[in-house]
Amino acid sequence: MGKKLVLAYSGGLDTSVAIKWLKGKGYSVIAYMADVGQGGDFKAIRSRALKAGASKVIIDDLREAFVKDFVYPALKANAVYESKYFLGTALSRPIIAQGLVEAAKKEKAEFVAHGCTGKGNDQVRFEVSCAILEPTLTVIAPVREWEFRSREEEIEYAKENDIPVDVTKKSPYSIDKNLWGVSIECGALEDPWVEPPEEAYQLTRKAPKEKQPRYIEIHFDSGIPIELDGAYMEPVDLLNELNTIGAEYGIGRSDLVENRLVGIKSREVYEAPAATVLVTAHKDLEALTLDREAAHFKDFIALKYAELIYYGLWYTPLKRALDRFIDETQQTVTGTIRMKLTPGSCITVGRKSRYSLYKEALATYTAKDKFDQKLAKGFIEIWALPYKK
């Protein structure tokens, strides 16, 4: 039977080649695939894994748990890495690692494996999560060990071993997709001077400038989106719908040179229509319902929270502590945001909440004004006092 191993299987080039390679090293490979909303033909993917040499294929539907337990906490935190990356791939890794560990326990496997490269972030996210969740497991990383020096050599190996893969030398993009976004790298994108080819984008379309604006309303309850245009929606359905709507307007594209955890810079292209819409809406609802000090301090927390996700530190004491702080701030983040979608952008054009801290009688410059402007003189004198020479 060989040494039993559970491989985090994506169905892509690296993990398909990894099955064959691991089998050649004496492992009995169980392919574990987590459904986090990436789509695709799971029947064909199962067949591919078996053809590559897997002894068994497990397909685990984690979509609802992914949104509720991973995406929504990140949304409540407004977690965005380096201002542009909504952490789609990074958020999926801890839940996949959790499923991988549970599968290994059930199958009585002593080994788990992943298809991450030795200079990427995902290897850290998988291995740190596994170490925290089940430290007795041994992690194998084929891509760090095997003889292939390029994706082109992997493609040749796949052809020689009759392993069907959805990548060619002419279209060498590495794609990772889930409900919170799409990550695209490799190929022409490795040159930061080259504009991303339109065919590289998997979800969004370049909307014509004359496309008519669309207005949508999103209702939040304690920081969680629960309604779209007045209708309650389950979490997975809500994200799917917002991804579809946003993609039609080309919303959610980002192109950045980011700082990887391992110390190198990489050029990454992302698509995150639903994430872009929801984080924008959530921030604007917080602006209406949080007091100034809480809102400003929470901005600092958002940066740290995004780093923890990006660095693979989801299952850590600090992250749990920050969750408690964030949940406290979300008690009043209930209300409705009206957004205007135009080609390439989404903006908030209306907001309302029963917890609103906006008072028209204090903000207005009309006859309704109840703000006693005479008090400003004393306030300014006291405010400036420490700085007077």
C-alpha positions as CSV (number, residue, x, y, z in Angstrom):
1,M,0.0,0.0,0.0
2,G,2.9,2.4,0.7
3,K,2.9,5.2,3.2
4,K,-0.5,6.8,3.3
5,L,-0.5,10.5,2.4
6,V,-3.3,13.1,1.9
7,L,-2.5,15.7,-0.8
8,A,-4.3,19.1,-0.9
9,Y,-5.3,18.7,-4.6
10,S,-6.4,21.6,-6.8
11,G,-6.7,19.8,-10.1
12,G,-4.0,22.1,-11.6
13,L,-0.6,21.3,-13.0
14,D,1.5,21.2,-9.8
15,T,-0.8,18.9,-7.8
16,S,-1.6,16.7,-10.7
17,V,2.1,16.1,-11.4
18,A,2.6,15.8,-7.6
19,I,0.3,12.7,-7.4
20,K,2.4,10.8,-10.0
21,W,5.7,12.0,-8.4
22,L,4.7,11.1,-4.9
23,K,3.5,7.7,-6.0
24,G,6.9,7.1,-7.5
25,K,8.4,7.9,-4.1
26,G,6.4,5.1,-2.4
27,Y,3.4,7.0,-1.1
28,S,-0.2,5.9,-1.4
29,V,-1.8,9.2,-2.3
30,I,-5.3,10.3,-1.4
31,A,-6.3,13.5,-3.2
32,Y,-8.2,15.9,-1.0
33,M,-10.1,18.7,-2.8
34,A,-11.8,21.5,-0.9
35,D,-14.7,23.2,-2.7
36,V,-14.4,26.9,-1.7
37,G,-16.3,28.2,-4.8
38,Q,-13.6,27.7,-7.4
39,G,-16.1,26.1,-9.8
40,G,-15.0,23.6,-12.4
41,D,-16.0,20.1,-13.5
42,F,-15.4,18.1,-10.3
43,K,-16.2,14.9,-12.1
44,A,-13.4,15.6,-14.6
45,I,-11.1,16.7,-11.8
46,R,-11.8,13.5,-9.9
47,S,-11.0,11.5,-13.0
48,R,-7.8,13.4,-13.5
49,A,-6.6,12.7,-10.0
50,L,-7.3,9.0,-10.4
51,K,-5.6,8.9,-13.7
52,A,-2.6,10.5,-12.2
53,G,-2.4,7.7,-9.7
54,A,-4.5,8.7,-6.7
55,S,-5.9,5.8,-4.7
56,K,-8.9,7.8,-3.6
57,V,-10.4,11.3,-4.1
58,I,-12.2,13.3,-1.5
59,I,-14.2,16.4,-2.5
60,D,-15.2,18.4,0.5
61,D,-17.9,21.2,0.1
62,L,-16.6,24.0,2.4
63,R,-18.2,26.9,0.7
64,E,-20.6,27.9,3.4
65,A,-18.0,27.5,6.2
66,F,-15.5,29.4,4.1
67,V,-17.8,32.4,3.8
68,K,-19.2,32.4,7.4
69,D,-16.0,31.5,9.3
70,F,-13.2,33.0,7.2
71,V,-14.5,35.6,4.7
72,Y,-16.9,37.4,6.9
73,P,-14.5,37.8,9.8
74,A,-12.0,39.4,7.3
75,L,-14.8,41.6,5.9
76,K,-15.7,42.8,9.4
77,A,-12.0,43.6,9.9
78,N,-11.8,45.4,6.5
79,A,-8.7,43.3,5.9
80,V,-6.9,44.2,2.7
81,Y,-3.2,43.5,2.2
82,E,-1.1,46.4,0.9
83,S,-4.3,48.3,0.0
84,K,-5.1,46.2,-3.0
85,Y,-5.3,42.4,-2.2
86,F,-8.5,41.2,-0.6
87,L,-6.8,38.0,0.5
88,G,-8.9,35.5,-1.4
89,T,-6.3,32.9,-1.8
90,A,-4.8,33.6,1.7
91,L,-8.2,33.2,3.4
92,S,-8.9,29.8,1.7
93,R,-5.6,28.2,2.9
94,P,-6.5,27.9,6.6
95,I,-9.9,26.2,6.0
96,I,-8.3,23.9,3.4
97,A,-5.6,23.0,5.9
98,Q,-8.3,22.3,8.4
99,G,-10.1,20.0,6.0
100,L,-6.8,18.4,5.1
101,V,-5.9,17.6,8.7
102,E,-9.4,16.2,9.4
103,A,-9.1,14.0,6.3
104,A,-5.7,12.7,7.4
105,K,-7.1,11.8,10.8
106,K,-10.1,10.0,9.2
107,E,-7.9,8.1,6.7
108,K,-5.3,7.4,9.4
109,A,-2.6,9.0,7.3
110,E,0.7,10.1,8.8
111,F,1.6,12.4,6.0
112,V,0.0,15.4,4.2
113,A,1.3,17.3,1.2
114,H,0.6,20.4,-0.8
115,G,1.6,21.7,-4.3
116,C,3.0,25.1,-3.2
117,T,6.3,26.4,-4.5
118,G,9.3,27.1,-2.3
119,K,9.2,30.8,-2.8
120,G,5.5,31.4,-2.4
121,N,3.3,32.3,0.6
122,D,0.9,29.3,0.5
123,Q,3.6,26.9,1.7
124,V,3.7,28.9,4.9
125,R,0.0,29.1,5.3
126,F,-0.5,25.4,4.8
127,E,2.3,24.2,6.9
128,V,1.9,26.6,9.8
129,S,-1.9,25.8,9.9
130,C,-1.2,22.1,9.9
131,A,1.5,22.4,12.6
132,I,-1.0,24.2,14.9
133,L,-3.9,22.0,14.2
134,E,-2.1,18.6,14.3
135,P,1.7,18.8,15.0
136,T,2.2,15.0,14.7
137,L,1.6,15.1,10.9
138,T,4.6,15.2,8.6
139,V,4.2,17.7,5.7
140,I,5.7,16.9,2.3
141,A,6.3,19.7,-0.3
142,P,7.0,18.0,-3.7
143,V,7.5,21.3,-5.6
144,R,10.4,22.2,-3.2
145,E,12.0,18.8,-3.7
146,W,11.5,17.5,-7.2
147,E,13.7,17.8,-10.3
148,F,11.6,20.1,-12.4
149,R,13.0,23.6,-12.8
150,S,10.1,25.2,-14.7
151,R,6.4,24.9,-15.4
152,E,7.4,24.0,-19.0
153,E,9.2,20.9,-17.7
154,E,6.2,20.0,-15.6
155,I,3.9,20.2,-18.7
156,E,6.3,17.9,-20.5
157,Y,6.2,15.4,-17.6
158,A,2.4,15.5,-17.6
159,K,2.3,14.8,-21.3
160,E,4.8,11.9,-21.0
161,N,2.8,10.4,-18.2
162,D,-0.6,11.0,-19.9
163,I,-1.8,13.3,-17.1
164,P,-4.5,15.7,-18.5
165,V,-4.0,19.3,-17.3
166,D,-5.6,22.6,-18.2
167,V,-2.4,24.5,-19.0
168,T,-0.2,24.9,-22.0
169,K,3.0,26.6,-22.9
170,K,1.0,29.2,-24.8
171,S,-1.2,29.9,-21.8
172,P,0.9,29.4,-18.7
173,Y,-1.1,31.3,-16.1
174,S,-1.3,30.0,-12.6
175,I,-4.9,30.5,-11.4
176,D,-6.4,30.2,-7.9
177,K,-10.1,31.0,-7.6
178,N,-12.7,31.0,-4.9
179,L,-15.8,32.9,-3.8
180,W,-13.7,35.8,-2.5
181,G,-11.6,36.3,-5.5
182,V,-9.2,35.1,-8.2
183,S,-5.4,35.2,-8.1
184,I,-3.5,35.2,-11.4
185,E,0.2,34.9,-11.9
186,C,3.0,33.5,-14.1
187,G,3.4,34.0,-17.9
188,A,3.6,37.5,-19.2
189,L,2.6,38.8,-15.8
190,E,6.1,38.1,-14.4
191,D,7.2,41.3,-16.2
192,P,5.9,44.2,-14.1
193,W,6.1,46.5,-17.2
194,V,3.7,44.4,-19.2
195,E,0.0,45.3,-19.0
196,P,-2.0,42.2,-18.1
197,P,-3.4,40.6,-21.2
198,E,-7.2,40.7,-21.3
199,E,-7.3,36.9,-21.6
200,A,-5.5,36.6,-18.3
201,Y,-8.7,37.7,-16.5
202,Q,-10.9,34.9,-15.5
203,L,-14.0,36.6,-14.0
204,T,-14.3,40.2,-14.9
205,R,-15.1,41.8,-18.2
206,K,-13.9,45.2,-19.5
207,A,-17.3,47.0,-19.5
208,P,-17.9,49.7,-22.2
209,K,-17.8,53.3,-20.9
210,E,-21.4,53.9,-22.1
211,K,-22.8,51.0,-19.9
212,Q,-25.6,52.4,-17.8
213,P,-24.9,52.7,-14.0
214,R,-26.6,50.2,-11.7
215,Y,-27.7,50.9,-8.2
216,I,-27.8,48.2,-5.5
217,E,-28.6,48.2,-1.8
218,I,-26.8,46.0,0.7
219,H,-28.1,45.5,4.2
220,F,-25.7,44.6,7.0
221,D,-26.5,43.1,10.4
222,S,-23.7,43.5,13.0
223,G,-21.2,43.8,10.1
224,I,-22.5,40.9,8.1
225,P,-24.2,41.4,4.7
226,I,-27.6,39.6,4.8
227,E,-29.7,41.3,2.1
228,L,-29.3,42.4,-1.5
229,D,-31.9,44.8,-2.8
230,G,-34.2,44.1,0.0
231,A,-34.1,40.3,-0.3
232,Y,-32.4,38.0,2.2
233,M,-29.6,35.9,0.7
234,E,-27.6,33.0,2.0
235,P,-23.9,33.8,2.2
236,V,-22.7,31.7,-0.7
237,D,-25.5,33.0,-2.9
238,L,-24.8,36.6,-2.0
239,L,-21.2,36.4,-2.9
240,N,-22.0,34.6,-6.2
241,E,-24.5,37.3,-7.1
242,L,-22.2,40.2,-6.3
243,N,-19.4,38.5,-8.2
244,T,-21.7,38.2,-11.3
245,I,-22.9,41.8,-11.0
246,G,-19.5,43.3,-10.3
247,A,-17.8,41.3,-13.0
248,E,-20.2,42.8,-15.6
249,Y,-18.9,46.2,-14.7
250,G,-15.2,45.2,-14.6
251,I,-15.1,45.9,-10.9
252,G,-12.5,44.4,-8.6
253,R,-9.4,44.2,-10.8
254,S,-6.1,45.0,-9.1
255,D,-2.5,44.8,-10.4
256,L,0.2,45.2,-7.8
257,V,3.8,44.4,-6.9
258,E,3.4,43.0,-3.4
259,N,5.8,42.0,-0.7
260,R,5.7,38.3,-0.1
261,L,6.3,36.8,3.3
262,V,9.4,35.0,2.2
263,G,11.1,38.3,1.4
264,I,10.8,38.8,-2.4
265,K,8.5,41.0,-4.4
266,S,6.1,39.5,-6.8
267,R,3.8,40.9,-9.5
268,E,0.2,39.7,-8.8
269,V,-3.1,40.3,-10.6
270,Y,-6.3,39.8,-8.7
271,E,-10.1,39.9,-9.4
272,A,-12.4,40.4,-6.5
273,P,-15.8,41.9,-7.5
274,A,-17.8,40.8,-4.5
275,A,-15.0,41.7,-2.1
276,T,-14.5,45.1,-3.6
277,V,-18.2,45.9,-3.3
278,L,-18.7,44.5,0.2
279,V,-15.6,46.0,1.8
280,T,-16.4,49.4,0.3
281,A,-20.0,49.2,1.6
282,H,-18.9,47.9,5.0
283,K,-16.3,50.7,5.5
284,D,-18.9,53.4,4.6
285,L,-21.4,51.9,7.1
286,E,-18.8,51.9,9.8
287,A,-18.1,55.6,9.0
288,L,-21.7,56.3,9.8
289,T,-22.0,54.2,13.0
290,L,-18.6,54.1,14.7
291,D,-17.3,57.0,16.8
292,R,-14.1,58.6,15.6
293,E,-11.6,57.0,18.0
294,A,-13.0,53.5,17.4
295,A,-13.0,54.0,13.7
296,H,-9.4,55.3,13.6
297,F,-8.1,52.6,15.9
298,K,-9.8,49.9,13.9
299,D,-7.9,51.1,10.8
300,F,-4.7,50.0,12.5
301,I,-6.2,46.7,13.5
302,A,-7.3,46.1,9.9
303,L,-3.7,46.4,8.7
304,K,-2.5,43.9,11.3
305,Y,-5.4,41.5,10.7
306,A,-4.6,41.5,7.0
307,E,-1.0,40.7,7.7
308,L,-1.9,37.8,10.0
309,I,-4.1,36.3,7.2
310,Y,-1.4,36.9,4.6
311,Y,1.3,35.5,6.8
312,G,-0.6,32.2,7.5
313,L,-1.3,33.1,11.2
314,W,-5.0,32.5,11.2
315,Y,-5.0,30.0,14.1
316,T,-3.0,32.1,16.5
317,P,-3.8,33.8,19.9
318,L,-3.4,37.3,18.5
319,K,-5.9,36.7,15.7
320,R,-8.4,35.3,18.2
321,A,-7.9,38.3,20.4
322,L,-8.4,40.7,17.5
323,D,-11.6,38.9,16.5
324,R,-13.0,39.7,19.9
325,F,-12.2,43.4,19.5
326,I,-13.6,43.5,16.0
327,D,-16.8,41.8,17.1
328,E,-17.3,44.4,19.8
329,T,-17.0,47.2,17.2
330,Q,-19.6,45.5,15.0
331,Q,-22.5,45.6,17.4
332,T,-23.8,48.9,15.8
333,V,-22.7,48.2,12.3
334,T,-26.2,47.5,11.1
335,G,-27.9,49.4,8.3
336,T,-28.2,49.7,4.5
337,I,-25.8,51.0,1.9
338,R,-26.8,52.1,-1.5
339,M,-24.1,51.8,-4.1
340,K,-23.7,53.0,-7.7
341,L,-21.8,50.6,-10.0
342,T,-20.2,52.1,-13.2
343,P,-17.6,50.5,-15.5
344,G,-14.5,49.8,-13.3
345,S,-15.8,51.4,-10.1
346,C,-18.3,51.2,-7.3
347,I,-19.1,54.1,-4.9
348,T,-21.5,54.5,-2.0
349,V,-24.2,57.1,-2.7
350,G,-26.5,56.5,0.3
351,R,-26.4,55.1,3.8
352,K,-28.8,54.7,6.7
353,S,-28.8,53.0,10.0
354,R,-30.7,53.2,13.3
355,Y,-27.3,53.5,15.0
356,S,-26.2,56.5,12.8
357,L,-24.0,59.0,14.6
358,Y,-24.6,61.6,11.9
359,K,-26.9,64.4,13.1
360,E,-28.2,66.7,10.4
361,A,-29.0,69.4,13.0
362,L,-25.3,69.6,14.0
363,A,-23.9,69.2,10.5
364,T,-26.2,71.6,8.5
365,Y,-25.4,75.1,7.5
366,T,-29.1,76.0,7.2
367,A,-31.5,77.6,9.6
368,K,-31.9,74.2,11.2
369,D,-28.4,74.4,12.6
370,K,-28.2,73.7,16.4
371,F,-24.4,73.8,16.7
372,D,-23.3,76.6,18.9
373,Q,-20.4,78.0,16.9
374,K,-19.4,80.4,19.7
375,L,-18.1,77.4,21.7
376,A,-15.5,76.7,19.0
377,K,-13.3,79.6,20.3
378,G,-12.7,78.1,23.7
379,F,-12.2,74.6,22.2
380,I,-9.5,75.9,19.9
381,E,-7.7,77.7,22.7
382,I,-7.6,74.6,24.9
383,W,-6.6,72.4,21.9
384,A,-3.7,74.6,21.0
385,L,-2.5,75.2,24.6
386,P,0.2,72.5,24.7
387,Y,1.8,73.9,21.5
388,K,2.0,77.6,22.5
389,K,5.5,78.8,23.1
